[in-house]
Amino acid sequence: MHSHETPARTHDRQRPAPVARAAERDADSPGPRSPGSLQGTLGNTAVTRMITVSRMMSEDEFKQSTKRFGAKRNASEIGRVDEALRAFYALPDGGQVARLYALKDIVAACEAYVAHKSGEGDRVDGVERLNNQAREAQSALDAEAVFHGLLAEIDRMVAGGEDPDMDRRLPAGEAQKASQRMSGPVFTTVMDGFIDRLRALRGDAGLPDETRAVIGELMAVVDLVTVKQYPRGGMPGMKLTTAAGEDPAFTFNVDTQARGGSSFMLGHVAHELTHVAAHQAFGSSPVMELVRSGATVAEVAALAEERKQVLAGLRQDLGEGDGFSEFQQRMLEEKLGYGGQSGKLKKYADSFAAAGKITPEQQAQLVAWDAAAGSASGTLIEYDTVINQMLVYLHLWETDQDHPFYVRLRAAARGAFDRRSQAREATAQAGDTP
């Protein structure tokens, strides 16, 4: 399955080992306005919902099932399982993220005990029963509430300058797992909520004009996205699902590994809707290249070089990340790199041609454009998308609008928006010609 946006695979990237958090917080409480309070307006009922978990043995029941004559519990590995179970039952009702983490701690303690005993011993059967009960209890948690709660937790971390990627509990990965457990209708409702939140940003008094214009453009094509789903068996991204000559319809395979919380999700939505808006503006092929239909090779070469220089300027302005946390800088660096990869258009053209999604003539045109773009081929697929995505990031991060990076980014967004608008007008005028 085709994807226009493949996020950095953090599990493939070498990085420092995650560190333990100084204090674990209940991620189900509402966060600050930017961007955490956004969670308070979406899934609020789900986040505060009381939960019911599968039947788990009590502390006393567990001690009875693992009782051994003459042995001291606190001085052995079994004491760590006792502590994890005690912590679980000490939690207040309703905190589903805290409950998830506590259940995972029980599982980890149980597995550590069984490994320590090499799977043998008087207490192993009781520990394994508790392990299975804790796993069942995890599966019984409300997936929607867990997802929103984890995003709220990540929002607080990002707002506080922390790095969610370094949290040993891996909240983004847990959010992705929670989204996989949602039913199709619930998943669609949750994603519609993110679209609504992106739309609502236009009401923010401090929103730059460029960002407001872009969001308005994206909202105009939302109805063309007829399916929003978890990318089962495929990659995240936007996909044209109708044939040539039919009314356009798109499927949004949503990336729910929300490394940056709400800012990641809203930026992801903006990125993918930009593919739809640009496709409609430029009259492009199913590859959704960011090039006006009928452009010459010379025009494409000049366009790619212009975009390459803008990305280089943004890298220079980003510099060592002054004004951004390490996590924010890394997110921006990833987007800048993703928007300028070489050979990207040819790769997509060949893949789509092999799948019968484009004609040989379209493939030849795209390959010629790829060659003309040289090392800036990626800008013909991902430039407008990452520009708009970073606009959303910076607004939700409350970045100083006078920061050189933000100033240049808004100028780039304005130029890209104008190019799409001009292409739309030209297409409309051509359609009105008798």
LUMSE-818747 format. One record per residue (C-alpha): z, y, x. Coordinates in steps of 0.2 Angstrom, whole numbers, padded with zeros to 4 digits, always signed. Example, Ala and Ser with C-alpha at 12.3 -4.5 7.8 and 13.67 -1.06 7.14 Angstrom:
BEGIN
+0039-0022+0062 +0036-0005+0068 
//
This chain:
BEGIN
+0000+0000+0000 -0005+0017+0006 +0008+0030+0011 +0006+0048+0016 +0024+0050+0022 +0032+0037+0033 +0049+0043+0038 +0055+0040+0056 +0063+0022+0057 +0080+0027+0063 +0084+0009+0066 +0070+0007+0078 +0075+0023+0088 +0087+0021+0102 +0102+0033+0099 +0120+0034+0102 +0131+0021+0094 +0138+0027+0077 +0156+0034+0078 +0170+0031+0065 +0173+0046+0053 +0189+0055+0056 +0194+0053+0038 +0185+0044+0024 +0182+0055+0008 +0179+0050-0009 +0160+0055-0011 +0161+0055-0030 +0169+0073-0031 +0157+0087-0033 +0151+0096-0017 +0148+0114-0013 +0134+0124-0020 +0122+0122-0006 +0116+0109-0006 +0130+0097-0012 +0133+0106-0029 +0116+0100-0034 +0123+0083-0037 +0135+0091-0050 +0120+0095-0061 +0111+0078-0059 +0119+0062-0064 +0136+0070-0067 +0141+0058-0080 +0136+0043-0069 +0146+0050-0055 +0162+0052-0064 +0160+0036-0075 +0174+0023-0074 +0169+0007-0067 +0172-0011-0070 +0171-0024-0056 +0170-0043-0056 +0187-0051-0056 +0195-0051-0039 +0212-0059-0034 +0227-0048-0032 +0236-0045-0016 +0249-0058-0021 +0236-0070-0027 +0227-0069-0010 +0243-0071+0000 +0247-0086-0010 +0230-0094-0008 +0232-0091+0011 +0250-0095+0013 +0254-0105+0029 +0272-0111+0033 +0280-0102+0047 +0266-0090+0051 +0267-0072+0052 +0253-0063+0043 +0255-0045+0051 +0253-0053+0069 +0237-0062+0065 +0219-0058+0060 +0224-0062+0042 +0234-0046+0042 +0218-0036+0043 +0211-0044+0027 +0228-0040+0019 +0226-0022+0024 +0208-0020+0017 +0213-0028+0001 +0228-0017-0001 +0217-0001+0003 +0205-0007-0011 +0219-0008-0024 +0227+0008-0019 +0211+0018-0024 +0211+0029-0039 +0200+0024-0053 +0182+0030-0054 +0178+0033-0036 +0163+0022-0034 +0158+0027-0017 +0176+0025-0010 +0176+0008-0020 +0160+0003-0012 +0166+0007+0006 +0183-0002+0002 +0174-0018-0004 +0163-0018+0012 +0179-0016+0022 +0186-0032+0014 +0170-0041+0017 +0170-0036+0035 +0188-0041+0037 +0185-0058+0029 +0170-0062+0040 +0179-0057+0056 +0193-0068+0051 +0182-0083+0048 +0172-0080+0064 +0189-0079+0073 +0194-0096+0066 +0177-0103+0069 +0176-0107+0051 +0191-0119+0051 +0209-0117+0047 +0221-0118+0032 +0217-0100+0026 +0198-0100+0028 +0195-0106+0010 +0205-0092+0003 +0197-0079+0014 +0180-0085+0009 +0184-0084-0009 +0190-0066-0007 +0174-0063+0003 +0163-0069-0012 +0173-0060-0025 +0171-0043-0015 +0152-0046-0013 +0151-0049-0032 +0161-0033-0035 +0149-0023-0025 +0135-0030-0035 +0144-0025-0051 +0146-0006-0046 +0135+0006-0056 +0120+0009-0045 +0115+0026-0051 +0133+0032-0049 +0134+0025-0031 +0117+0033-0027 +0122+0050-0033 +0140+0049-0025 +0132+0044-0008 +0120+0059-0008 +0135+0070-0012 +0144+0063+0003 +0129+0066+0014 +0127+0084+0007 +0145+0088+0013 +0141+0081+0030 +0125+0091+0032 +0134+0107+0026 +0148+0104+0038 +0136+0102+0053 +0140+0083+0054 +0126+0070+0058 +0125+0057+0044 +0114+0046+0055 +0130+0044+0066 +0142+0038+0052 +0146+0020+0055 +0145+0017+0036 +0127+0021+0036 +0127+0031+0019 +0108+0033+0018 +0105+0015+0020 +0118+0011+0006 +0110+0024-0005 +0093+0015-0003 +0101-0001-0007 +0109+0007-0023 +0092+0013-0028 +0085-0004-0027 +0097-0011-0039 +0092+0002-0053 +0082-0003-0067 +0065+0004-0068 +0069+0016-0082 +0085+0022-0074 +0075+0024-0057 +0062+0035-0066 +0075+0045-0074 +0084+0049-0058 +0068+0054-0049 +0063+0065-0064 +0080+0073-0061 +0075+0077-0043 +0059+0085-0049 +0069+0095-0062 +0081+0101-0048 +0066+0106-0037 +0059+0116-0052 +0076+0124-0055 +0076+0131-0037 +0065+0145-0043 +0080+0152-0052 +0089+0155-0035 +0090+0173-0032 +0088+0171-0013 +0073+0159-0014 +0059+0166-0003 +0043+0171-0012 +0033+0159-0003 +0044+0144-0008 +0044+0150-0026 +0025+0151-0027 +0024+0133-0019 +0036+0126-0031 +0026+0134-0046 +0010+0126-0039 +0019+0109-0038 +0026+0109-0055 +0009+0112-0062 +0003+0095-0056 +0019+0085-0060 +0012+0077-0076 -0002+0069-0066 +0011+0058-0058 +0013+0044-0071 +0023+0032-0061 +0039+0034-0050 +0045+0018-0043 +0054+0011-0028 +0041+0005-0016 +0043-0014-0018 +0032-0023-0005 +0024-0006+0001 +0027+0010+0010 +0034+0026+0002 +0021+0039-0003 +0009+0046-0016 -0005+0035-0022 -0020+0039-0032 -0022+0025-0045 -0037+0030-0055 -0055+0028-0050 -0068+0041-0047 -0074+0049-0064 -0057+0046-0072 -0044+0058-0076 -0033+0058-0060 -0016+0049-0061 -0004+0046-0046 +0010+0033-0042 +0025+0040-0032 +0033+0027-0022 +0049+0035-0018 +0058+0035-0001 +0077+0033-0006 +0084+0032+0011 +0090+0049+0009 +0096+0053+0027 +0098+0071+0023 +0105+0069+0005 +0099+0081-0008 +0089+0091+0004 +0080+0076+0010 +0076+0070-0008 +0070+0087-0014 +0060+0089+0002 +0052+0072-0001 +0047+0077-0018 +0039+0093-0013 +0030+0084+0001 +0022+0071-0011 +0018+0083-0024 +0009+0094-0012 -0002+0079-0009 -0006+0079-0027 -0009+0098-0028 -0020+0098-0013 -0030+0084-0019 -0034+0094-0035 -0037+0110-0026 -0049+0103-0012 -0057+0089-0022 -0054+0077-0009 -0056+0058-0008 -0042+0045-0012 -0036+0047+0006 -0030+0065+0000 -0036+0074+0015 -0031+0092+0016 -0049+0098+0018 -0061+0106+0006 -0074+0094+0000 -0091+0098+0008 -0083+0107+0023 -0094+0106+0039 -0088+0097+0055 -0087+0114+0064 -0076+0121+0050 -0064+0106+0051 -0063+0108+0070 -0058+0126+0068 -0045+0122+0054 -0037+0108+0064 -0035+0119+0079 -0028+0133+0069 -0015+0121+0061 -0011+0113+0078 -0007+0131+0085 +0004+0134+0071 +0014+0118+0073 +0015+0122+0092 +0022+0140+0088 +0035+0132+0076 +0040+0120+0090 +0043+0135+0102 +0053+0144+0089 +0064+0129+0085 +0067+0128+0104 +0084+0120+0108 +0089+0121+0089 +0099+0137+0089 +0104+0140+0071 +0103+0122+0067 +0114+0107+0068 +0108+0093+0079 +0104+0083+0064 +0094+0097+0056 +0085+0100+0072 +0080+0082+0073 +0074+0082+0055 +0063+0097+0059 +0056+0090+0075 +0051+0074+0066 +0042+0084+0053 +0033+0094+0066 +0028+0078+0075 +0023+0069+0059 +0011+0084+0054 +0001+0083+0070 -0002+0065+0075 -0019+0060+0082 -0031+0047+0075 -0022+0048+0058 -0037+0052+0047 -0048+0039+0055 -0034+0026+0052 -0033+0030+0034 -0052+0031+0032 -0054+0014+0039 -0039+0007+0029 -0046+0014+0013 -0064+0008+0016 -0058-0010+0020 -0049-0010+0003 -0064-0003-0006 -0055+0013-0011 -0068+0025-0003 -0087+0023-0001 -0095+0020+0016 -0102+0038+0015 -0084+0045+0012 -0078+0034+0027 -0091+0041+0038 -0087+0059+0033 -0069+0057+0037 -0071+0048+0053 -0082+0063+0059 -0069+0075+0054 -0056+0065+0063 -0067+0066+0079 -0069+0085+0076 -0050+0087+0075 -0046+0078+0091 -0028+0076+0094 -0024+0087+0078 -0031+0074+0066 -0014+0072+0058 -0015+0090+0052 -0030+0085+0041 -0018+0074+0031 +0000+0080+0033 +0000+0099+0037 +0003+0107+0020 +0015+0093+0015 +0027+0095+0030 +0026+0114+0029 +0032+0114+0011 +0044+0100+0014 +0053+0111+0028 +0053+0126+0016 +0064+0116+0004 +0075+0110+0019 +0078+0127+0025 +0082+0135+0008 +0095+0121+0004 +0102+0122+0022 +0104+0141+0019 +0095+0145+0035 +0095+0163+0040 +0078+0170+0033 +0076+0181+0049 +0077+0165+0060 +0060+0165+0070 +0057+0147+0064 +0059+0152+0046 +0048+0168+0048 +0034+0158+0055 +0036+0144+0043 +0035+0156+0028 +0019+0163+0036 +0011+0146+0038 +0016+0141+0020 +0008+0158+0014 -0008+0154+0023 -0009+0136+0017 -0005+0141-0001 -0019+0154-0001 -0031+0141+0006 -0027+0129-0008 -0028+0143-0021 -0045+0149-0015 -0051+0131-0016 -0045+0129-0034 -0054+0145-0039 -0070+0140-0031 -0069+0123-0040 -0066+0132-0056 -0080+0144-0054 -0092+0130-0049 -0087+0121-0065 -0090+0136-0076 -0108+0138-0069 -0121+0132-0081 
//
